[in-house]
Amino acid sequence: MPQATVDAGRAALAGLQAQLEEQQAQWELARLQSERQQRMAADGATRSEEVQQAEAALKTAAARIKNLQAQIVQTQSTLQGNETLLGFTNIYAPMSGTVISIEAKAGQTLNATYQTPTLLRIADLSTMTVWTEVSEADVRQVKPGMAVYFKTLGADDRRWQGTVRQVLPAPPKPEGTSTSTPLAPSSNKVILYTVLFDVDNPDGELMPQMTAQVSFIVAAARQVVAVPVPALTAIEGKPGQFQLRVLGADDEVQTREVSIGVRNRLRAEVRSGVEEGERIITGEKTENRGPRRFQL
């Protein structure tokens, strides 16, 4: 275990430092004895053998101190390497967030030789990123900064809003295929591109992997006159111009030429040709009275 190796190294270093302190005390004692023998030799009160033994003891104590100091340096170097390895066993999250899944179990052996192992997944749920797919027929209309809103399953009464952050330039590569060519040959398969946008999630109502029904706002008009699309008849050769039948004050039918702005599948903005409050003819119903009977 890395922790046990570090603990053993620290204990060994502490033991060597204690031995060094002891040996330094022995060196100090040998120095005092050598100096005393030198003074006694000057007075002729000791033998030369005693002086030589004192000097040898002093040199031996100094050599042992150098040996212990070398061992301490070596042990410190080894301990530093083991502490570095121990630091590698500590896993730090790259960001603050919420643990949404745990991939590894306690005691499991992890091998990071070829691929970095996944221990757990952390997500910042305060801001969610929506990944939505747009068909190649519509993706040209989607631009960064475009307004967008969506609803989730089971929460039809709430609508989240945001703006497009990015349109990925290439569709996801299907599994088991090689690198695709810039333009794929025509096929019946619909090509979908990925669009990303962020949305605030302060109450945590949105959760990862939720299904969203996304709508992009290509154009918008507020506080305008709108008419039903079935009431409009396109005028050939005049883009944006339509015919519209209106009931006058005496219920007479009037045909107006109107200019259309923003429209969807149900309603269209009328920019000119009709005023608010006028009655629009959207269709006609023929009354069927059934077969007539004659008596002869």
N, C-alpha and C positions, 0 to 999 in steps of 0.2 A: 504494500500500500504506500502511495506517495507520502501520506501524512506520517506514517510510522517511520519511513526513511528520514524525513526531515527531523522528526523528534529525536531519532537516534543520533543524527549528525549534530544537533544542538547539544545533546548530552555529552557527546565525545568532545566537542569544542570546550564546553564548560570544564570537563575533566582535564584537558590539556592546559587550560588557563590556570587551574588550581595547581597543577604540577609546576607550571612556570613560576608562580608565586613562591612555591616551596623551594624551587631550585635557586631563585634569586636570593632567598634568605640564606641558603647554603653558600652561595657565592660571597655574600656579605661576610659570613662567618669565616670563610676561607681567606678572604682579603685581610681581615683583622689578624688572623693567626699568622699570615705571611708577613705582615708588617711587624708584628711582635717578634717573630723569629729574626727579621732583618735587624731590629734594634739590639736584640740579644747577641746576634753574631758580631755586631760592631763592638760590643763590650766583651766579647769572648766568653759569653755565658751559655752558649749552646753549641751543639755539634753541627757541622755542615750538612749531615744527613737530615737533621730536623728541618733545616732551612730548605733543602731541596724538596722534602716531602710537602712542606707548606706551599711552596710555589707550584708543585704538581697538582695539589688539591685545588688551588685557585684556578689553574688553567682547565682542570677537569670540570669544575663548576661552570666556568664560562662556556665551555664546549657544549655542556648539557643544555644551557640556556639557549644557545643558538639552535640546537637540535629541536628543542621544544617550540621555539619560535617558527622554525620551518614547518613543523607538523601542524602548528596552528594555522599558518597561511594555507597549507594544503587542505586542511579540514574546512576552513572558511570558504575556499573555492568550491570544494565539493558540495558544501551546504548551500551555497548560493545557486549552484546548478539544480540541486534538488528542490529548492524553494521555487525556482522558475518553473520546473516541471509540475510542482504542486499547484502553481498559479494557473497552469493550463487545465487543471481539473475543475476549476471554478467556472461556471457558466453564468454569464451576465447577459441580461436582456438588452438588445440594441435600442429599445424604446420603452416608454411607459405605456401600459395598456391592460387589457383583460385577457387572461388565459382562456382560449376558446377550445383547445384540445390538447391532450397529452399523448405523445406518440411513443415515448420510451417508459420503461418500468424500472423501479428500483432494483439494483443488482444486475441489470442487463448489460452485457458487453457490447460496446460500441466500437465499430471499426471505421475510422475516417481516412483510410489509405486511398481509396479511389473516389469516394463520394462523401460529402459532409453529411453526417447523420442528422435526422430531424428529431429533436427532443420534445418540443411542444410548439404550439402556435399561439402567438400573441397578436392581438388586434386593438387598434385605437378606435373604439366604438363611438367616440364623440363626433367624428366626421366619417361618413361612409362614402365609399366610391362605388358608383353603379356602373356595371359593365352591361351594355345593351347591344344587341345585334341589329344592324340595319342592312337591308338588301342593297345590292349594287344599283338597282333602279332608283333608289331614293338617297343614297349616301352623298351624292353631289350637292344636295340641298342642305346637308348638315354642315355647319361651320362652327369653329370655336367661338364661344361667347353667345351662342344661340340659346334662347330660353327653352327650358324643358321641364316637364312635370311627370309624375308617375304615381300610381297607386299599387298597393300590395294586396295579395289575396287575403280575404277576411277583414280588410280595413277599407271598404269602398267609400266610407264617409270621410276619409282623410286623404288629402293630396299634398305630396311633397314637391317642392320646386327647387330648381337649380339652373346652372348654365353649363353648356358643353365645355369641357376642358380640353379634350383631345380626340381626334379621329385617327385611329391606328391606320397606317398607310397600306397594310396588307392584311388579308383575312387570315384567321388561324389556319395553320397547316394541318391537314388531316393526319391522324395517326397512321404510321406505317407507310408514309409516302416520302419521297425524296424532295429535295429543294425544288420548288415550283418555278416555272418559267414566268416572265413578266406578264404575259397574257396567256390565259388558259384557253384551250379550244372550246368551242361552243358545246354545251351539254344541257341536259334537262335539270341539272342540279343548280339550286339557287346559291349564289355566292353571297355570303354575309360578312360585313365589316363590323369591327368592334368600335363603339363610341363610349368614352368615359366622361363622367361628370360627378362632382362631389355634392353632398347634401349634409347639412348639419343634423345631428342626432342627439340633442341634449337630454331627452328623456329616455333614451335607450329603446325606443319603440322598434327601430330597425335592427335586424340581426343578420349576421353573415349568411350567405347562400339563399336569401329570400328571393322569391319570384316577383318581378315588378312588371307592370304594364306601362310602357313609356310612351309619351307623346311629345313630339317636337313642335314648337311654335314657329312655323315658317313665316307667318305674317299675322298681324292682329289689328283689329279696329274696334274702338270703344265709342259708345254714345253716337252710333250712326243708325241710319235707316236700313233695315234688312228685310229682304223678301225671300219667300221659299224658292228654292232652285227649280222645282217643277213648273213654276209660273213663267219662267224665262224661255224665250225662243231665240236661238243664236241667229245673227244677221250675217249672211255670207259676205265675205270680203271686208268685214269690219270687226277686227278683233277687239274684244272688250265691250262691244255694243250688242244689246239684246232688245227684243220686243217684249212688251209687257202689257197685258190687257187690264184695264181699270174700269170699275163701275163709277159712272158719274153721279151727279146729284139726283138725276131723274132715272137712275138705273140704266142709262144708256152705256153701251160698251165702247170704251175708247182704247185705241192702240197707241201706246207710247214707245218711244225709243229711249232706252235708259243706258247709262254707263255703269259698269260693274267694277268694283274693286276687289277686296278680300272676299274669298268664298271658301266654303267647305262642301261636304256632300249634301247638306240640308239647307243652308241659308247662304245668301250672298249680300254683300254691302252694295247699296245703291248710292252712287255719287251724284247723279243728276237724273231728272226725268220724272220723278215721283216724290211726293211729300209725305211726311208722317201723318198717319190717320186715314189716308185714302184706302179704299177697298180694292183688293187685288183678286183677280180671277185665277185660281190655281188649276181649275179643271171644270169639266162639264159632265153632267149626269143626265142621260136620256131616260125618260120615264117609260116603262114598259107596261102598257095597260092590258096586255094579253090579246087573244084573237077576238075579232068582232063576230057577233051572231046576227043573222037576219032571218026574219019570219016571212015566209011566202004565203 
